[in-house]
Amino acid sequence: MSNVATMMQECTYWPPGEGGEWGGGGYGAPQALRCRYQGTTKLIRGKDGRELVASAVYWLPQPIDLQGRIAPGRHAGEPSSDAREPMSILERVGLDGTTDHWQVYV
């Protein structure tokens, strides 16, 4: 069971969209999620294997796609200017062996 009790903030996630007839896909409908958001400076390994510096981390009760966008707060419509592409996602497992939450670095 996810530790949702500590996730008192909201964030908006835009999943990757379907490919259209001209390629590219844009983004799907925004999804409001409970989360914990914190600014950070952390050296991480990105999805392409390079070392990058993350500027923030989200703790989420569910996984998200690394091709989507995520932003703090509740938003509607297309991704806002503060929406970022996730660089890395880590599954965190509790002592009982079940997934507790996911950490998403942007």
N, CA and C atoms as an extended XYZ file, in Angstrom:
318
Properties=species:S:1:pos:R:3:atomname:S:1:resname:S:1:resid:I:1 pbc="F F F"
N         0.845       -1.182        0.000 N   MET     1
C         0.000        0.000        0.000 CA  MET     1
C         0.885        1.238        0.000 C   MET     1
N         0.571        2.156       -0.866 N   SER     2
C         1.350        3.379       -0.999 CA  SER     2
C         1.213        4.256        0.231 C   SER     2
N         2.260        4.977        0.541 N   ASN     3
C         2.258        5.885        1.672 CA  ASN     3
C         1.651        7.221        1.251 C   ASN     3
N         0.388        7.193        0.837 N   VAL     4
C        -0.299        8.366        0.302 CA  VAL     4
C        -0.509        9.422        1.375 C   VAL     4
N        -0.513        9.045        2.640 N   ALA     5
C        -0.743       10.007        3.719 CA  ALA     5
C         0.282       11.128        3.714 C   ALA     5
N         1.503       10.873        3.263 N   THR     6
C         2.531       11.908        3.242 CA  THR     6
C         2.517       12.708        1.941 C   THR     6
N         1.639       12.343        1.021 N   MET     7
C         1.557       13.033       -0.265 CA  MET     7
C         0.401       14.028       -0.217 C   MET     7
N         0.670       15.197        0.352 N   MET     8
C        -0.375       16.186        0.597 CA  MET     8
C        -0.457       17.263       -0.484 C   MET     8
N         0.405       17.215       -1.462 N   GLN     9
C         0.396       18.209       -2.528 CA  GLN     9
C        -0.270       17.612       -3.768 C   GLN     9
N        -0.528       18.465       -4.750 N   GLU    10
C        -1.080       18.007       -6.016 CA  GLU    10
C        -0.112       18.326       -7.139 C   GLU    10
N        -0.114       17.473       -8.136 N   CYS    11
C         0.643       17.742       -9.345 CA  CYS    11
C        -0.213       17.287      -10.523 C   CYS    11
N         0.159       17.730      -11.698 N   THR    12
C        -0.566       17.358      -12.908 CA  THR    12
C         0.375       16.601      -13.827 C   THR    12
N        -0.119       15.489      -14.339 N   TYR    13
C         0.650       14.648      -15.251 CA  TYR    13
C        -0.071       14.593      -16.597 C   TYR    13
N         0.681       14.840      -17.671 N   TRP    14
C         0.174       14.704      -19.028 CA  TRP    14
C         0.830       13.473      -19.635 C   TRP    14
N         0.084       12.388      -19.861 N   PRO    15
C         0.684       11.202      -20.480 CA  PRO    15
C         0.997       11.475      -21.948 C   PRO    15
N         1.907       10.687      -22.537 N   PRO    16
C         2.190       10.882      -23.957 CA  PRO    16
C         0.938       10.575      -24.778 C   PRO    16
N         0.744       11.339      -25.861 N   GLY    17
C        -0.429       11.154      -26.707 CA  GLY    17
C        -0.212       10.093      -27.761 C   GLY    17
N        -1.267        9.817      -28.483 N   GLU    18
C        -1.215        8.861      -29.588 CA  GLU    18
C        -0.545        9.524      -30.789 C   GLU    18
N         0.154        8.744      -31.580 N   GLY    19
C         0.766        9.276      -32.797 CA  GLY    19
C        -0.304        9.639      -33.807 C   GLY    19
N        -0.244       10.833      -34.344 N   GLY    20
C        -1.213       11.270      -35.345 CA  GLY    20
C        -0.734       10.921      -36.744 C   GLY    20
N        -1.472       11.371      -37.760 N   GLU    21
C        -1.086       11.051      -39.130 CA  GLU    21
C         0.201       11.747      -39.544 C   GLU    21
N         0.601       12.816      -38.837 N   TRP    22
C         1.829       13.547      -39.163 CA  TRP    22
C         2.955       13.222      -38.191 C   TRP    22
N         2.824       12.135      -37.440 N   GLY    23
C         3.839       11.777      -36.453 CA  GLY    23
C         3.624       12.563      -35.184 C   GLY    23
N         4.568       12.510      -34.266 N   GLY    24
C         4.416       13.226      -33.007 CA  GLY    24
C         3.092       12.867      -32.363 C   GLY    24
N         2.876       13.129      -31.155 N   GLY    25
C         1.615       12.752      -30.578 CA  GLY    25
C         1.053       13.771      -29.627 C   GLY    25
N         1.842       14.735      -29.244 N   GLY    26
C         1.361       15.660      -28.233 CA  GLY    26
C         1.174       14.933      -26.909 C   GLY    26
N         0.203       15.374      -26.159 N   TYR    27
C        -0.009       14.801      -24.832 CA  TYR    27
C        -1.481       14.513      -24.621 C   TYR    27
N        -1.751       13.529      -23.773 N   GLY    28
C        -3.116       13.170      -23.437 CA  GLY    28
C        -3.722       14.159      -22.458 C   GLY    28
N        -4.921       13.843      -22.010 N   ALA    29
C        -5.639       14.695      -21.065 CA  ALA    29
C        -4.877       14.762      -19.736 C   ALA    29
N        -4.840       15.930      -19.104 N   PRO    30
C        -4.122       16.063      -17.834 CA  PRO    30
C        -4.771       15.240      -16.724 C   PRO    30
N        -3.925       14.677      -15.863 N   GLN    31
C        -4.386       13.882      -14.729 CA  GLN    31
C        -3.872       14.523      -13.448 C   GLN    31
N        -4.774       14.853      -12.539 N   ALA    32
C        -4.376       15.400      -11.237 CA  ALA    32
C        -3.992       14.234      -10.328 C   ALA    32
N        -2.816       14.320       -9.718 N   LEU    33
C        -2.307       13.268       -8.837 CA  LEU    33
C        -1.934       13.857       -7.487 C   LEU    33
N        -2.095       13.067       -6.435 N   ARG    34
C        -1.523       13.447       -5.145 CA  ARG    34
C        -0.034       13.164       -5.226 C   ARG    34
N         0.760       14.013       -4.609 N   CYS    35
C         2.200       13.838       -4.691 CA  CYS    35
C         2.868       14.567       -3.527 C   CYS    35
N         4.150       14.414       -3.476 N   ARG    36
C         5.015       15.268       -2.673 CA  ARG    36
C         6.029       15.812       -3.654 C   ARG    36
N         6.229       17.122       -3.648 N   TYR    37
C         7.130       17.792       -4.585 CA  TYR    37
C         8.175       18.541       -3.785 C   TYR    37
N         9.432       18.434       -4.219 N   GLN    38
C        10.503       19.138       -3.518 CA  GLN    38
C        11.602       19.488       -4.503 C   GLN    38
N        12.064       20.725       -4.450 N   GLY    39
C        13.222       21.119       -5.234 CA  GLY    39
C        14.460       20.410       -4.704 C   GLY    39
N        15.378       20.083       -5.567 N   THR    40
C        16.581       19.363       -5.163 CA  THR    40
C        17.694       19.637       -6.165 C   THR    40
N        18.885       19.332       -5.799 N   THR    41
C        20.004       19.301       -6.732 CA  THR    41
C        20.664       17.954       -6.518 C   THR    41
N        20.438       17.050       -7.474 N   LYS    42
C        20.926       15.684       -7.310 CA  LYS    42
C        21.434       15.166       -8.645 C   LYS    42
N        22.592       14.535       -8.612 N   LEU    43
C        23.152       13.915       -9.795 CA  LEU    43
C        22.470       12.567       -9.987 C   LEU    43
N        21.852       12.379      -11.153 N   ILE    44
C        21.137       11.130      -11.436 CA  ILE    44
C        21.579       10.597      -12.790 C   ILE    44
N        21.201        9.364      -13.065 N   ARG    45
C        21.423        8.784      -14.381 CA  ARG    45
C        20.084        8.864      -15.111 C   ARG    45
N        20.064        9.585      -16.231 N   GLY    46
C        18.846        9.793      -16.993 CA  GLY    46
C        18.429        8.572      -17.776 C   GLY    46
N        17.291        8.683      -18.455 N   LYS    47
C        16.738        7.553      -19.198 CA  LYS    47
C        17.613        7.128      -20.368 C   LYS    47
N        18.502        8.013      -20.835 N   ASP    48
C        19.410        7.653      -21.918 CA  ASP    48
C        20.785        7.213      -21.413 C   ASP    48
N        20.942        7.119      -20.077 N   GLY    49
C        22.188        6.636      -19.497 CA  GLY    49
C        23.190        7.711      -19.125 C   GLY    49
N        22.932        8.971      -19.529 N   ARG    50
C        23.859       10.051      -19.197 CA  ARG    50
C        23.635       10.532      -17.769 C   ARG    50
N        24.692       11.092      -17.170 N   GLU    51
C        24.556       11.706      -15.854 CA  GLU    51
C        23.988       13.110      -16.030 C   GLU    51
N        22.951       13.423      -15.257 N   LEU    52
C        22.270       14.712      -15.331 CA  LEU    52
C        22.044       15.236      -13.924 C   LEU    52
N        21.799       16.526      -13.817 N   VAL    53
C        21.472       17.117      -12.523 CA  VAL    53
C        19.971       17.383      -12.485 C   VAL    53
N        19.275       16.724      -11.573 N   ALA    54
C        17.840       16.936      -11.396 CA  ALA    54
C        17.629       18.191      -10.567 C   ALA    54
N        16.569       18.928      -10.877 N   SER    55
C        16.260       20.147      -10.126 CA  SER    55
C        15.071       19.970       -9.195 C   SER    55
N        14.348       18.849       -9.321 N   ALA    56
C        13.202       18.593       -8.444 CA  ALA    56
C        12.912       17.098       -8.428 C   ALA    56
N        12.182       16.681       -7.398 N   VAL    57
C        11.751       15.288       -7.285 CA  VAL    57
C        10.289       15.266       -6.870 C   VAL    57
N         9.544       14.339       -7.462 N   TYR    58
C         8.153       14.075       -7.097 CA  TYR    58
C         8.081       12.691       -6.491 C   TYR    58
N         7.334       12.536       -5.415 N   TRP    59
C         7.004       11.232       -4.864 CA  TRP    59
C         5.568       10.967       -5.279 C   TRP    59
N         5.334        9.871       -5.990 N   LEU    60
C         4.013        9.566       -6.537 CA  LEU    60
C         3.519        8.199       -6.073 C   LEU    60
N         2.195        8.027       -5.939 N   PRO    61
C         1.642        6.733       -5.546 CA  PRO    61
C         1.511        5.763       -6.705 C   PRO    61
N         1.810        6.192       -7.934 N   GLN    62
C         1.695        5.347       -9.112 CA  GLN    62
C         2.799        5.705      -10.096 C   GLN    62
N         3.161        4.764      -10.982 N   PRO    63
C         4.200        5.071      -11.968 CA  PRO    63
C         3.650        5.965      -13.071 C   PRO    63
N         4.543        6.695      -13.734 N   ILE    64
C         4.177        7.494      -14.899 CA  ILE    64
C         5.136        7.167      -16.030 C   ILE    64
N         4.766        7.529      -17.236 N   ASP    65
C         5.579        7.291      -18.414 CA  ASP    65
C         6.643        8.387      -18.531 C   ASP    65
N         7.864        8.006      -18.818 N   LEU    66
C         8.954        8.975      -18.933 CA  LEU    66
C         8.815        9.877      -20.156 C   LEU    66
N         7.899        9.577      -21.058 N   GLN    67
C         7.686       10.426      -22.233 CA  GLN    67
C         6.626       11.502      -21.991 C   GLN    67
N         5.972       11.483      -20.827 N   GLY    68
C         4.937       12.460      -20.507 CA  GLY    68
C         5.542       13.754      -19.970 C   GLY    68
N         4.713       14.558      -19.337 N   ARG    69
C         5.129       15.801      -18.690 CA  ARG    69
C         4.470       15.864      -17.317 C   ARG    69
N         5.133       16.539      -16.357 N   ILE    70
C         4.603       16.666      -15.009 CA  ILE    70
C         4.907       18.075      -14.492 C   ILE    70
N         3.961       18.624      -13.720 N   ALA    71
C         4.127       19.975      -13.172 CA  ALA    71
C         3.474       20.031      -11.797 C   ALA    71
N         4.031       20.846      -10.886 N   PRO    72
C         3.394       20.997       -9.579 CA  PRO    72
C         2.074       21.758       -9.718 C   PRO    72
N         1.117       21.443       -8.863 N   GLY    73
C        -0.171       22.124       -8.879 CA  GLY    73
C        -1.150       21.484       -9.845 C   GLY    73
N        -2.366       22.025       -9.846 N   ARG    74
C        -3.430       21.502      -10.716 CA  ARG    74
C        -3.539       22.385      -11.957 C   ARG    74
N        -3.539       21.738      -13.129 N   HIS    75
C        -3.589       22.447      -14.405 CA  HIS    75
C        -4.631       21.794      -15.312 C   HIS    75
N        -5.098       22.551      -16.283 N   ALA    76
C        -6.030       22.034      -17.291 CA  ALA    76
C        -5.456       22.328      -18.670 C   ALA    76
N        -5.888       21.575      -19.657 N   GLY    77
C        -5.439       21.824      -21.025 CA  GLY    77
C        -4.050       21.274      -21.309 C   GLY    77
N        -3.369       21.918      -22.237 N   GLU    78
C        -2.027       21.501      -22.647 CA  GLU    78
C        -1.017       21.713      -21.512 C   GLU    78
N         0.149       21.013      -21.573 N   PRO    79
C         1.155       21.201      -20.525 CA  PRO    79
C         1.540       22.671      -20.360 C   PRO    79
N         1.622       23.107      -19.117 N   SER    80
C         1.974       24.490      -18.798 CA  SER    80
C         3.475       24.706      -18.986 C   SER    80
N         3.899       25.953      -18.877 N   SER    81
C         5.310       26.290      -19.089 CA  SER    81
C         6.219       25.681      -18.018 C   SER    81
N         5.660       25.350      -16.844 N   ASP    82
C         6.486       24.734      -15.800 CA  ASP    82
C         6.436       23.208      -15.834 C   ASP    82
N         5.758       22.623      -16.823 N   ALA    83
C         5.721       21.161      -16.969 CA  ALA    83
C         7.073       20.676      -17.489 C   ALA    83
N         7.572       19.629      -16.867 N   ARG    84
C         8.895       19.103      -17.227 CA  ARG    84
C         8.792       17.646      -17.650 C   ARG    84
N         9.714       17.224      -18.493 N   GLU    85
C         9.797       15.823      -18.886 CA  GLU    85
C        10.570       15.068      -17.803 C   GLU    85
N        10.018       13.963      -17.284 N   PRO    86
C        10.750       13.184      -16.282 CA  PRO    86
C        12.070       12.659      -16.852 C   PRO    86
N        13.133       12.742      -16.048 N   MET    87
C        14.440       12.253      -16.479 CA  MET    87
C        14.720       10.853      -15.949 C   MET    87
N        14.111       10.516      -14.813 N   SER    88
C        14.364        9.224      -14.187 CA  SER    88
C        13.202        8.898      -13.254 C   SER    88
N        12.863        7.621      -13.153 N   ILE    89
C        11.838        7.188      -12.211 CA  ILE    89
C        12.369        5.966      -11.470 C   ILE    89
N        12.198        5.976      -10.150 N   LEU    90
C        12.679        4.889       -9.303 CA  LEU    90
C        11.522        4.309       -8.502 C   LEU    90
N        11.373        3.003       -8.555 N   GLU    91
C        10.361        2.322       -7.750 CA  GLU    91
C        10.941        2.074       -6.355 C   GLU    91
N        10.217        2.462       -5.325 N   ARG    92
C        10.672        2.267       -3.948 CA  ARG    92
C         9.833        1.190       -3.285 C   ARG    92
N        10.495        0.173       -2.770 N   VAL    93
C         9.843       -0.997       -2.194 CA  VAL    93
C        10.005       -0.972       -0.681 C   VAL    93
N         8.914       -1.296        0.025 N   GLY    94
C         8.931       -1.328        1.482 CA  GLY    94
C         9.520       -2.624        2.012 C   GLY    94
N         9.627       -2.729        3.325 N   LEU    95
C        10.187       -3.918        3.961 CA  LEU    95
C         9.357       -5.170        3.700 C   LEU    95
N         8.075       -4.984        3.408 N   ASP    96
C         7.217       -6.137        3.126 CA  ASP    96
C         7.319       -6.615        1.683 C   ASP    96
N         8.148       -5.968        0.875 N   GLY    97
C         8.370       -6.386       -0.497 CA  GLY    97
C         7.406       -5.799       -1.509 C   GLY    97
N         6.473       -4.965       -1.070 N   THR    98
C         5.532       -4.345       -1.998 CA  THR    98
C         5.984       -2.922       -2.329 C   THR    98
N         5.568       -2.455       -3.485 N   THR    99
C         5.926       -1.101       -3.903 CA  THR    99
C         5.241       -0.089       -2.999 C   THR    99
N         6.019        0.848       -2.468 N   ASP   100
C         5.481        1.898       -1.601 CA  ASP   100
C         5.162        3.149       -2.405 C   ASP   100
N         6.082        3.566       -3.270 N   HIS   101
C         5.879        4.771       -4.075 CA  HIS   101
C         6.937        4.822       -5.172 C   HIS   101
N         6.813        5.826       -6.039 N   TRP   102
C         7.783        6.057       -7.106 CA  TRP   102
C         8.363        7.445       -6.933 C   TRP   102
N         9.670        7.572       -7.142 N   GLN   103
C        10.336        8.866       -7.131 CA  GLN   103
C        10.628        9.243       -8.575 C   GLN   103
N        10.165       10.413       -8.971 N   VAL   104
C        10.345       10.901      -10.334 CA  VAL   104
C        11.217       12.148      -10.274 C   VAL   104
N        12.358       12.093      -10.957 N   TYR   105
C        13.282       13.225      -10.996 CA  TYR   105
C        13.102       13.999      -12.284 C   TYR   105
N        13.059       15.332      -12.160 N   VAL   106
C        12.948       16.205      -13.345 CA  VAL   106
C        14.070       17.230      -13.313 C   VAL   106
